[in-house]
Amino acid sequence: MPKILEQDSKKLLANVPEEYVFRCCDGRILKNMLGLGEAFIRMKNETFSYHSNGERSDFANWVRDIIRDRKLARDIEKSPNKTRAANNVIARITFLHSKLN
């Protein structure tokens, strides 16, 4: 497992460039990992299911391709519901914050 350095944690927790924000079907605009976790907590199950189902992995793809956190992307992809996805995001944020000095 690659070691996460402080600079890596800062990059993973930072806002993404404006042109790469995630636009949810419910109108939410997500700019970073924290916003994603908060969105999972507040969004309706239907919104989560629209973006994450047998045919789509929008959240996981965004995290992998834009935020560039492969571990979190895998965890989100395996999440059967928004509660588990939120817990995965919160755990990852907590871990990343522990790497900041």
Biopython code that builds the backbone (N, CA, C, O; Angstrom):
import numpy as np
from Bio.PDB.StructureBuilder import StructureBuilder

atoms = [
    (1, "MET", "N", (0.853, -1.182, 0.000)),
    (1, "MET", "CA", (0.000, 0.000, 0.000)),
    (1, "MET", "C", (0.896, 1.241, 0.000)),
    (1, "MET", "O", (1.806, 1.344, 0.823)),
    (2, "PRO", "N", (0.647, 2.184, -0.915)),
    (2, "PRO", "CA", (1.470, 3.387, -0.962)),
    (2, "PRO", "C", (1.272, 4.237, 0.290)),
    (2, "PRO", "O", (0.174, 4.313, 0.842)),
    (3, "LYS", "N", (2.343, 4.864, 0.717)),
    (3, "LYS", "CA", (2.285, 5.735, 1.885)),
    (3, "LYS", "C", (1.688, 7.080, 1.491)),
    (3, "LYS", "O", (2.054, 7.656, 0.467)),
    (4, "ILE", "N", (0.777, 7.569, 2.302)),
    (4, "ILE", "CA", (0.150, 8.862, 2.056)),
    (4, "ILE", "C", (0.944, 9.931, 2.806)),
    (4, "ILE", "O", (1.103, 9.860, 4.025)),
    (5, "LEU", "N", (1.428, 10.895, 2.081)),
    (5, "LEU", "CA", (2.171, 11.996, 2.674)),
    (5, "LEU", "C", (1.252, 13.191, 2.898)),
    (5, "LEU", "O", (0.138, 13.238, 2.377)),
    (6, "GLU", "N", (1.729, 14.145, 3.673)),
    (6, "GLU", "CA", (0.929, 15.335, 3.957)),
    (6, "GLU", "C", (0.496, 16.033, 2.674)),
    (6, "GLU", "O", (-0.661, 16.434, 2.549)),
    (7, "GLN", "N", (1.415, 16.183, 1.717)),
    (7, "GLN", "CA", (1.069, 16.877, 0.474)),
    (7, "GLN", "C", (0.011, 16.116, -0.314)),
    (7, "GLN", "O", (-0.839, 16.725, -0.963)),
    (8, "ASP", "N", (0.058, 14.780, -0.261)),
    (8, "ASP", "CA", (-0.950, 13.966, -0.942)),
    (8, "ASP", "C", (-2.320, 14.163, -0.285)),
    (8, "ASP", "O", (-3.336, 14.287, -0.968)),
    (9, "SER", "N", (-2.326, 14.188, 1.049)),
    (9, "SER", "CA", (-3.585, 14.391, 1.770)),
    (9, "SER", "C", (-4.211, 15.729, 1.415)),
    (9, "SER", "O", (-5.420, 15.821, 1.207)),
    (10, "LYS", "N", (-3.388, 16.761, 1.347)),
    (10, "LYS", "CA", (-3.900, 18.095, 1.004)),
    (10, "LYS", "C", (-4.529, 18.097, -0.383)),
    (10, "LYS", "O", (-5.593, 18.682, -0.589)),
    (11, "LYS", "N", (-3.872, 17.445, -1.326)),
    (11, "LYS", "CA", (-4.409, 17.391, -2.689)),
    (11, "LYS", "C", (-5.733, 16.640, -2.729)),
    (11, "LYS", "O", (-6.674, 17.077, -3.391)),
    (12, "LEU", "N", (-5.811, 15.521, -2.029)),
    (12, "LEU", "CA", (-7.028, 14.713, -2.046)),
    (12, "LEU", "C", (-8.201, 15.428, -1.380)),
    (12, "LEU", "O", (-9.351, 15.222, -1.765)),
    (13, "LEU", "N", (-7.919, 16.259, -0.393)),
    (13, "LEU", "CA", (-8.975, 16.965, 0.337)),
    (13, "LEU", "C", (-9.358, 18.303, -0.299)),
    (13, "LEU", "O", (-10.362, 18.903, 0.086)),
    (14, "ALA", "N", (-8.587, 18.765, -1.244)),
    (14, "ALA", "CA", (-8.802, 20.092, -1.841)),
    (14, "ALA", "C", (-10.010, 20.120, -2.786)),
    (14, "ALA", "O", (-10.509, 19.081, -3.217)),
    (15, "ASN", "N", (-10.458, 21.328, -3.090)),
    (15, "ASN", "CA", (-11.498, 21.508, -4.108)),
    (15, "ASN", "C", (-10.939, 21.115, -5.468)),
    (15, "ASN", "O", (-9.759, 21.326, -5.751)),
    (16, "VAL", "N", (-11.783, 20.550, -6.292)),
    (16, "VAL", "CA", (-11.385, 20.237, -7.662)),
    (16, "VAL", "C", (-11.545, 21.511, -8.499)),
    (16, "VAL", "O", (-12.275, 22.418, -8.097)),
    (17, "PRO", "N", (-10.878, 21.594, -9.648)),
    (17, "PRO", "CA", (-11.096, 22.760, -10.514)),
    (17, "PRO", "C", (-12.576, 22.881, -10.898)),
    (17, "PRO", "O", (-13.278, 21.877, -11.020)),
    (18, "GLU", "N", (-13.028, 24.090, -11.082)),
    (18, "GLU", "CA", (-14.447, 24.369, -11.356)),
    (18, "GLU", "C", (-15.009, 23.536, -12.503)),
    (18, "GLU", "O", (-16.160, 23.102, -12.442)),
    (19, "GLU", "N", (-14.221, 23.307, -13.542)),
    (19, "GLU", "CA", (-14.731, 22.552, -14.690)),
    (19, "GLU", "C", (-14.909, 21.060, -14.401)),
    (19, "GLU", "O", (-15.457, 20.329, -15.226)),
    (20, "TYR", "N", (-14.446, 20.604, -13.226)),
    (20, "TYR", "CA", (-14.551, 19.184, -12.888)),
    (20, "TYR", "C", (-15.453, 18.902, -11.690)),
    (20, "TYR", "O", (-15.427, 17.800, -11.141)),
    (21, "VAL", "N", (-16.251, 19.888, -11.278)),
    (21, "VAL", "CA", (-17.179, 19.633, -10.173)),
    (21, "VAL", "C", (-18.169, 18.537, -10.580)),
    (21, "VAL", "O", (-18.425, 18.320, -11.764)),
    (22, "PHE", "N", (-18.715, 17.856, -9.577)),
    (22, "PHE", "CA", (-19.704, 16.812, -9.828)),
    (22, "PHE", "C", (-21.079, 17.452, -9.740)),
    (22, "PHE", "O", (-21.405, 18.114, -8.755)),
    (23, "ARG", "N", (-21.875, 17.253, -10.765)),
    (23, "ARG", "CA", (-23.239, 17.798, -10.793)),
    (23, "ARG", "C", (-24.226, 16.655, -10.622)),
    (23, "ARG", "O", (-24.415, 15.832, -11.518)),
    (24, "CYS", "N", (-24.855, 16.623, -9.442)),
    (24, "CYS", "CA", (-25.839, 15.580, -9.143)),
    (24, "CYS", "C", (-27.137, 15.844, -9.895)),
    (24, "CYS", "O", (-27.442, 16.976, -10.272)),
    (25, "CYS", "N", (-27.877, 14.790, -10.099)),
    (25, "CYS", "CA", (-29.170, 14.919, -10.778)),
    (25, "CYS", "C", (-30.163, 15.737, -9.965)),
    (25, "CYS", "O", (-31.157, 16.213, -10.514)),
    (26, "ASP", "N", (-29.913, 15.915, -8.648)),
    (26, "ASP", "CA", (-30.813, 16.714, -7.815)),
    (26, "ASP", "C", (-30.393, 18.184, -7.737)),
    (26, "ASP", "O", (-30.991, 18.965, -6.997)),
    (27, "GLY", "N", (-29.358, 18.561, -8.506)),
    (27, "GLY", "CA", (-28.924, 19.940, -8.558)),
    (27, "GLY", "C", (-27.731, 20.273, -7.682)),
    (27, "GLY", "O", (-27.161, 21.357, -7.808)),
    (28, "ARG", "N", (-27.345, 19.372, -6.805)),
    (28, "ARG", "CA", (-26.164, 19.616, -5.966)),
    (28, "ARG", "C", (-24.910, 19.705, -6.824)),
    (28, "ARG", "O", (-24.789, 19.040, -7.853)),
    (29, "ILE", "N", (-24.001, 20.525, -6.385)),
    (29, "ILE", "CA", (-22.697, 20.630, -7.037)),
    (29, "ILE", "C", (-21.646, 20.299, -5.983)),
    (29, "ILE", "O", (-21.563, 20.948, -4.941)),
    (30, "LEU", "N", (-20.857, 19.287, -6.274)),
    (30, "LEU", "CA", (-19.855, 18.814, -5.325)),
    (30, "LEU", "C", (-18.475, 19.248, -5.795)),
    (30, "LEU", "O", (-18.114, 19.079, -6.960)),
    (31, "LYS", "N", (-17.703, 19.817, -4.856)),
    (31, "LYS", "CA", (-16.398, 20.365, -5.199)),
    (31, "LYS", "C", (-15.239, 19.620, -4.557)),
    (31, "LYS", "O", (-14.087, 19.806, -4.947)),
    (32, "ASN", "N", (-15.540, 18.776, -3.571)),
    (32, "ASN", "CA", (-14.470, 18.092, -2.853)),
    (32, "ASN", "C", (-15.014, 16.871, -2.111)),
    (32, "ASN", "O", (-16.212, 16.589, -2.124)),
    (33, "MET", "N", (-14.103, 16.169, -1.472)),
    (33, "MET", "CA", (-14.454, 14.951, -0.759)),
    (33, "MET", "C", (-15.413, 15.220, 0.403)),
    (33, "MET", "O", (-16.341, 14.443, 0.632)),
    (34, "LEU", "N", (-15.196, 16.300, 1.126)),
    (34, "LEU", "CA", (-16.076, 16.642, 2.238)),
    (34, "LEU", "C", (-17.497, 16.897, 1.738)),
    (34, "LEU", "O", (-18.465, 16.432, 2.340)),
    (35, "GLY", "N", (-17.617, 17.632, 0.647)),
    (35, "GLY", "CA", (-18.934, 17.892, 0.058)),
    (35, "GLY", "C", (-19.622, 16.607, -0.371)),
    (35, "GLY", "O", (-20.840, 16.479, -0.247)),
    (36, "LEU", "N", (-18.847, 15.658, -0.873)),
    (36, "LEU", "CA", (-19.403, 14.370, -1.273)),
    (36, "LEU", "C", (-19.959, 13.632, -0.063)),
    (36, "LEU", "O", (-21.065, 13.096, -0.116)),
    (37, "GLY", "N", (-19.206, 13.603, 1.015)),
    (37, "GLY", "CA", (-19.678, 12.935, 2.230)),
    (37, "GLY", "C", (-20.948, 13.564, 2.769)),
    (37, "GLY", "O", (-21.885, 12.862, 3.148)),
    (38, "GLU", "N", (-20.980, 14.897, 2.804)),
    (38, "GLU", "CA", (-22.174, 15.600, 3.273)),
    (38, "GLU", "C", (-23.359, 15.337, 2.349)),
    (38, "GLU", "O", (-24.491, 15.184, 2.809)),
    (39, "ALA", "N", (-23.096, 15.286, 1.055)),
    (39, "ALA", "CA", (-24.171, 15.027, 0.094)),
    (39, "ALA", "C", (-24.751, 13.637, 0.302)),
    (39, "ALA", "O", (-25.970, 13.467, 0.264)),
    (40, "PHE", "N", (-23.898, 12.637, 0.522)),
    (40, "PHE", "CA", (-24.390, 11.282, 0.766)),
    (40, "PHE", "C", (-25.324, 11.254, 1.970)),
    (40, "PHE", "O", (-26.344, 10.564, 1.953)),
    (41, "ILE", "N", (-24.980, 11.997, 3.009)),
    (41, "ILE", "CA", (-25.804, 12.020, 4.220)),
    (41, "ILE", "C", (-27.172, 12.630, 3.945)),
    (41, "ILE", "O", (-28.178, 12.165, 4.481)),
    (42, "ARG", "N", (-27.216, 13.671, 3.111)),
    (42, "ARG", "CA", (-28.451, 14.434, 2.906)),
    (42, "ARG", "C", (-29.276, 14.023, 1.682)),
    (42, "ARG", "O", (-30.473, 14.305, 1.625)),
    (43, "MET", "N", (-28.659, 13.371, 0.720)),
    (43, "MET", "CA", (-29.391, 13.086, -0.520)),
    (43, "MET", "C", (-30.423, 11.977, -0.337)),
    (43, "MET", "O", (-30.313, 11.143, 0.561)),
    (44, "LYS", "N", (-31.413, 11.991, -1.201)),
    (44, "LYS", "CA", (-32.421, 10.940, -1.206)),
    (44, "LYS", "C", (-31.818, 9.662, -1.775)),
    (44, "LYS", "O", (-30.875, 9.699, -2.565)),
    (45, "ASN", "N", (-32.375, 8.544, -1.361)),
    (45, "ASN", "CA", (-31.913, 7.246, -1.862)),
    (45, "ASN", "C", (-32.002, 7.175, -3.377)),
    (45, "ASN", "O", (-31.157, 6.559, -4.027)),
    (46, "GLU", "N", (-33.030, 7.809, -3.939)),
    (46, "GLU", "CA", (-33.218, 7.786, -5.390)),
    (46, "GLU", "C", (-32.069, 8.490, -6.117)),
    (46, "GLU", "O", (-31.636, 8.057, -7.185)),
    (47, "THR", "N", (-31.591, 9.567, -5.527)),
    (47, "THR", "CA", (-30.463, 10.289, -6.128)),
    (47, "THR", "C", (-29.218, 9.421, -6.102)),
    (47, "THR", "O", (-28.504, 9.318, -7.099)),
    (48, "PHE", "N", (-28.957, 8.797, -4.958)),
    (48, "PHE", "CA", (-27.797, 7.904, -4.867)),
    (48, "PHE", "C", (-27.925, 6.777, -5.892)),
    (48, "PHE", "O", (-26.967, 6.465, -6.599)),
    (49, "SER", "N", (-29.089, 6.180, -5.968)),
    (49, "SER", "CA", (-29.305, 5.062, -6.891)),
    (49, "SER", "C", (-29.180, 5.475, -8.352)),
    (49, "SER", "O", (-28.752, 4.675, -9.184)),
    (50, "TYR", "N", (-29.542, 6.696, -8.669)),
    (50, "TYR", "CA", (-29.406, 7.183, -10.040)),
    (50, "TYR", "C", (-27.933, 7.189, -10.461)),
    (50, "TYR", "O", (-27.588, 6.789, -11.573)),
    (51, "HIS", "N", (-27.083, 7.645, -9.558)),
    (51, "HIS", "CA", (-25.666, 7.791, -9.873)),
    (51, "HIS", "C", (-24.831, 6.552, -9.566)),
    (51, "HIS", "O", (-23.700, 6.431, -10.037)),
    (52, "SER", "N", (-25.379, 5.640, -8.785)),
    (52, "SER", "CA", (-24.611, 4.465, -8.374)),
    (52, "SER", "C", (-25.514, 3.242, -8.402)),
    (52, "SER", "O", (-26.315, 3.022, -7.494)),
    (53, "ASN", "N", (-25.370, 2.451, -9.459)),
    (53, "ASN", "CA", (-26.206, 1.268, -9.628)),
    (53, "ASN", "C", (-25.450, 0.254, -10.479)),
    (53, "ASN", "O", (-24.253, 0.425, -10.713)),
    (54, "GLY", "N", (-26.106, -0.771, -10.934)),
    (54, "GLY", "CA", (-25.455, -1.801, -11.732)),
    (54, "GLY", "C", (-24.878, -1.303, -13.045)),
    (54, "GLY", "O", (-23.969, -1.921, -13.598)),
    (55, "GLU", "N", (-25.394, -0.200, -13.544)),
    (55, "GLU", "CA", (-24.938, 0.348, -14.822)),
    (55, "GLU", "C", (-24.056, 1.585, -14.690)),
    (55, "GLU", "O", (-23.306, 1.915, -15.608)),
    (56, "ARG", "N", (-24.142, 2.265, -13.561)),
    (56, "ARG", "CA", (-23.409, 3.524, -13.384)),
    (56, "ARG", "C", (-22.620, 3.496, -12.080)),
    (56, "ARG", "O", (-23.036, 2.898, -11.087)),
    (57, "SER", "N", (-21.494, 4.146, -12.114)),
    (57, "SER", "CA", (-20.667, 4.337, -10.915)),
    (57, "SER", "C", (-20.145, 5.775, -10.936)),
    (57, "SER", "O", (-18.942, 6.015, -10.843)),
    (58, "ASP", "N", (-21.068, 6.716, -11.058)),
    (58, "ASP", "CA", (-20.681, 8.114, -11.243)),
    (58, "ASP", "C", (-19.825, 8.650, -10.098)),
    (58, "ASP", "O", (-18.813, 9.309, -10.337)),
    (59, "PHE", "N", (-20.229, 8.370, -8.843)),
    (59, "PHE", "CA", (-19.480, 8.895, -7.705)),
    (59, "PHE", "C", (-18.075, 8.284, -7.655)),
    (59, "PHE", "O", (-17.085, 8.998, -7.496)),
    (60, "ALA", "N", (-18.000, 6.981, -7.789)),
    (60, "ALA", "CA", (-16.704, 6.300, -7.752)),
    (60, "ALA", "C", (-15.809, 6.772, -8.900)),
    (60, "ALA", "O", (-14.611, 6.986, -8.711)),
    (61, "ASN", "N", (-16.389, 6.932, -10.079)),
    (61, "ASN", "CA", (-15.604, 7.408, -11.226)),
    (61, "ASN", "C", (-15.051, 8.812, -10.981)),
    (61, "ASN", "O", (-13.896, 9.091, -11.301)),
    (62, "TRP", "N", (-15.872, 9.689, -10.416)),
    (62, "TRP", "CA", (-15.437, 11.050, -10.130)),
    (62, "TRP", "C", (-14.305, 11.057, -9.101)),
    (62, "TRP", "O", (-13.311, 11.766, -9.257)),
    (63, "VAL", "N", (-14.474, 10.268, -8.068)),
    (63, "VAL", "CA", (-13.441, 10.205, -7.033)),
    (63, "VAL", "C", (-12.139, 9.644, -7.609)),
    (63, "VAL", "O", (-11.059, 10.152, -7.307)),
    (64, "ARG", "N", (-12.235, 8.615, -8.425)),
    (64, "ARG", "CA", (-11.037, 8.014, -9.017)),
    (64, "ARG", "C", (-10.391, 8.936, -10.057)),
    (64, "ARG", "O", (-9.180, 9.151, -10.027)),
    (65, "ASP", "N", (-11.189, 9.475, -10.967)),
    (65, "ASP", "CA", (-10.655, 10.213, -12.113)),
    (65, "ASP", "C", (-10.364, 11.685, -11.841)),
    (65, "ASP", "O", (-9.452, 12.254, -12.442)),
    (66, "ILE", "N", (-11.118, 12.304, -10.953)),
    (66, "ILE", "CA", (-10.961, 13.743, -10.710)),
    (66, "ILE", "C", (-10.257, 14.008, -9.380)),
    (66, "ILE", "O", (-9.259, 14.727, -9.345)),
    (67, "ILE", "N", (-10.761, 13.440, -8.294)),
    (67, "ILE", "CA", (-10.093, 13.625, -7.002)),
    (67, "ILE", "C", (-8.795, 12.809, -6.969)),
    (67, "ILE", "O", (-7.830, 13.188, -6.305)),
    (68, "ARG", "N", (-8.787, 11.711, -7.677)),
    (68, "ARG", "CA", (-7.620, 10.827, -7.815)),
    (68, "ARG", "C", (-7.327, 10.025, -6.554)),
    (68, "ARG", "O", (-6.177, 9.878, -6.141)),
    (69, "ASP", "N", (-8.408, 9.506, -5.947)),
    (69, "ASP", "CA", (-8.259, 8.640, -4.768)),
    (69, "ASP", "C", (-8.832, 7.270, -5.123)),
    (69, "ASP", "O", (-10.034, 7.034, -5.002)),
    (70, "ARG", "N", (-7.964, 6.388, -5.557)),
    (70, "ARG", "CA", (-8.410, 5.065, -6.010)),
    (70, "ARG", "C", (-8.994, 4.237, -4.876)),
    (70, "ARG", "O", (-9.960, 3.503, -5.081)),
    (71, "LYS", "N", (-8.419, 4.346, -3.680)),
    (71, "LYS", "CA", (-8.924, 3.561, -2.556)),
    (71, "LYS", "C", (-10.366, 3.946, -2.237)),
    (71, "LYS", "O", (-11.231, 3.078, -2.114)),
    (72, "LEU", "N", (-10.622, 5.239, -2.103)),
    (72, "LEU", "CA", (-11.977, 5.684, -1.798)),
    (72, "LEU", "C", (-12.931, 5.326, -2.933)),
    (72, "LEU", "O", (-14.074, 4.943, -2.684)),
    (73, "ALA", "N", (-12.475, 5.444, -4.163)),
    (73, "ALA", "CA", (-13.326, 5.085, -5.305)),
    (73, "ALA", "C", (-13.756, 3.620, -5.217)),
    (73, "ALA", "O", (-14.925, 3.304, -5.438)),
    (74, "ARG", "N", (-12.823, 2.729, -4.897)),
    (74, "ARG", "CA", (-13.164, 1.305, -4.752)),
    (74, "ARG", "C", (-14.175, 1.099, -3.631)),
    (74, "ARG", "O", (-15.125, 0.329, -3.773)),
    (75, "ASP", "N", (-13.960, 1.796, -2.514)),
    (75, "ASP", "CA", (-14.872, 1.661, -1.373)),
    (75, "ASP", "C", (-16.275, 2.155, -1.719)),
    (75, "ASP", "O", (-17.267, 1.532, -1.339)),
    (76, "ILE", "N", (-16.358, 3.261, -2.433)),
    (76, "ILE", "CA", (-17.668, 3.784, -2.836)),
    (76, "ILE", "C", (-18.338, 2.833, -3.813)),
    (76, "ILE", "O", (-19.540, 2.586, -3.719)),
    (77, "GLU", "N", (-17.574, 2.305, -4.738)),
    (77, "GLU", "CA", (-18.129, 1.387, -5.732)),
    (77, "GLU", "C", (-18.723, 0.137, -5.081)),
    (77, "GLU", "O", (-19.695, -0.426, -5.584)),
    (78, "LYS", "N", (-18.144, -0.287, -3.980)),
    (78, "LYS", "CA", (-18.624, -1.470, -3.256)),
    (78, "LYS", "C", (-19.768, -1.154, -2.297)),
    (78, "LYS", "O", (-20.389, -2.067, -1.752)),
    (79, "SER", "N", (-20.047, 0.122, -2.088)),
    (79, "SER", "CA", (-21.070, 0.523, -1.118)),
    (79, "SER", "C", (-22.462, 0.196, -1.632)),
    (79, "SER", "O", (-22.835, 0.642, -2.716)),
    (80, "PRO", "N", (-23.237, -0.573, -0.879)),
    (80, "PRO", "CA", (-24.579, -0.946, -1.327)),
    (80, "PRO", "C", (-25.614, 0.164, -1.167)),
    (80, "PRO", "O", (-26.701, 0.093, -1.740)),
    (81, "ASN", "N", (-25.268, 1.211, -0.369)),
    (81, "ASN", "CA", (-26.227, 2.293, -0.131)),
    (81, "ASN", "C", (-25.483, 3.564, 0.251)),
    (81, "ASN", "O", (-24.271, 3.552, 0.465)),
    (82, "LYS", "N", (-26.222, 4.648, 0.333)),
    (82, "LYS", "CA", (-25.607, 5.946, 0.591)),
    (82, "LYS", "C", (-25.043, 6.049, 2.001)),
    (82, "LYS", "O", (-24.090, 6.795, 2.224)),
    (83, "THR", "N", (-25.598, 5.330, 2.943)),
    (83, "THR", "CA", (-25.078, 5.358, 4.313)),
    (83, "THR", "C", (-23.689, 4.750, 4.371)),
    (83, "THR", "O", (-22.790, 5.311, 4.998)),
    (84, "ARG", "N", (-23.506, 3.621, 3.731)),
    (84, "ARG", "CA", (-22.187, 2.986, 3.706)),
    (84, "ARG", "C", (-21.201, 3.860, 2.931)),
    (84, "ARG", "O", (-20.044, 3.993, 3.329)),
    (85, "ALA", "N", (-21.651, 4.450, 1.838)),
    (85, "ALA", "CA", (-20.785, 5.338, 1.054)),
    (85, "ALA", "C", (-20.356, 6.536, 1.907)),
    (85, "ALA", "O", (-19.187, 6.921, 1.893)),
    (86, "ALA", "N", (-21.293, 7.122, 2.645)),
    (86, "ALA", "CA", (-20.970, 8.260, 3.512)),
    (86, "ALA", "C", (-19.957, 7.849, 4.575)),
    (86, "ALA", "O", (-19.007, 8.584, 4.847)),
    (87, "ASN", "N", (-20.154, 6.690, 5.169)),
    (87, "ASN", "CA", (-19.219, 6.208, 6.186)),
    (87, "ASN", "C", (-17.821, 6.003, 5.603)),
    (87, "ASN", "O", (-16.823, 6.289, 6.263)),
    (88, "ASN", "N", (-17.752, 5.510, 4.370)),
    (88, "ASN", "CA", (-16.455, 5.339, 3.721)),
    (88, "ASN", "C", (-15.768, 6.682, 3.478)),
    (88, "ASN", "O", (-14.560, 6.816, 3.671)),
    (89, "VAL", "N", (-16.543, 7.662, 3.059)),
    (89, "VAL", "CA", (-15.969, 8.990, 2.816)),
    (89, "VAL", "C", (-15.499, 9.604, 4.137)),
    (89, "VAL", "O", (-14.402, 10.159, 4.204)),
    (90, "ILE", "N", (-16.309, 9.510, 5.170)),
    (90, "ILE", "CA", (-15.941, 10.071, 6.474)),
    (90, "ILE", "C", (-14.676, 9.404, 7.005)),
    (90, "ILE", "O", (-13.788, 10.082, 7.520)),
    (91, "ALA", "N", (-14.588, 8.086, 6.883)),
    (91, "ALA", "CA", (-13.394, 7.369, 7.342)),
    (91, "ALA", "C", (-12.159, 7.813, 6.563)),
    (91, "ALA", "O", (-11.084, 7.981, 7.139)),
    (92, "ARG", "N", (-12.312, 7.999, 5.268)),
    (92, "ARG", "CA", (-11.173, 8.414, 4.438)),
    (92, "ARG", "C", (-10.742, 9.836, 4.792)),
    (92, "ARG", "O", (-9.545, 10.111, 4.883)),
    (93, "ILE", "N", (-11.697, 10.738, 4.992)),
    (93, "ILE", "CA", (-11.370, 12.111, 5.379)),
    (93, "ILE", "C", (-10.643, 12.121, 6.723)),
    (93, "ILE", "O", (-9.654, 12.834, 6.891)),
    (94, "THR", "N", (-11.124, 11.342, 7.663)),
    (94, "THR", "CA", (-10.491, 11.249, 8.978)),
    (94, "THR", "C", (-9.053, 10.763, 8.846)),
    (94, "THR", "O", (-8.143, 11.321, 9.459)),
    (95, "PHE", "N", (-8.853, 9.721, 8.042)),
    (95, "PHE", "CA", (-7.505, 9.203, 7.810)),
    (95, "PHE", "C", (-6.611, 10.266, 7.178)),
    (95, "PHE", "O", (-5.483, 10.475, 7.624)),
    (96, "LEU", "N", (-7.107, 10.935, 6.145)),
    (96, "LEU", "CA", (-6.301, 11.941, 5.462)),
    (96, "LEU", "C", (-5.948, 13.110, 6.387)),
    (96, "LEU", "O", (-4.833, 13.630, 6.338)),
    (97, "HIS", "N", (-6.891, 13.515, 7.219)),
    (97, "HIS", "CA", (-6.623, 14.596, 8.172)),
    (97, "HIS", "C", (-5.547, 14.179, 9.183)),
    (97, "HIS", "O", (-4.779, 15.017, 9.655)),
    (98, "SER", "N", (-5.496, 12.903, 9.509)),
    (98, "SER", "CA", (-4.477, 12.418, 10.452)),
    (98, "SER", "C", (-3.076, 12.521, 9.864)),
    (98, "SER", "O", (-2.097, 12.487, 10.608)),
    (99, "LYS", "N", (-2.962, 12.644, 8.558)),
    (99, "LYS", "CA", (-1.664, 12.760, 7.892)),
    (99, "LYS", "C", (-1.197, 14.207, 7.764)),
    (99, "LYS", "O", (-0.063, 14.465, 7.360)),
    (100, "LEU", "N", (-2.073, 15.149, 8.111)),
    (100, "LEU", "CA", (-1.701, 16.560, 8.055)),
    (100, "LEU", "C", (-0.991, 16.955, 9.343)),
    (100, "LEU", "O", (-1.392, 16.541, 10.431)),
    (101, "ASN", "N", (0.044, 17.743, 9.221)),
    (101, "ASN", "CA", (0.804, 18.177, 10.428)),
    (101, "ASN", "C", (0.212, 19.417, 11.028)),
    (101, "ASN", "O", (0.715, 19.916, 12.035)),
]
sb = StructureBuilder()
sb.init_structure("model")
sb.init_model(0)
sb.init_chain("A")
sb.init_seg("    ")
for serial, (resi, resn, name, xyz) in enumerate(atoms, 1):
    if name == "N":
        sb.init_residue(resn, " ", resi, " ")
    sb.init_atom(name, np.array(xyz, "f"), 0.0, 1.0, " ", f" {name:<3s}", serial, name[0])
structure = sb.get_structure()
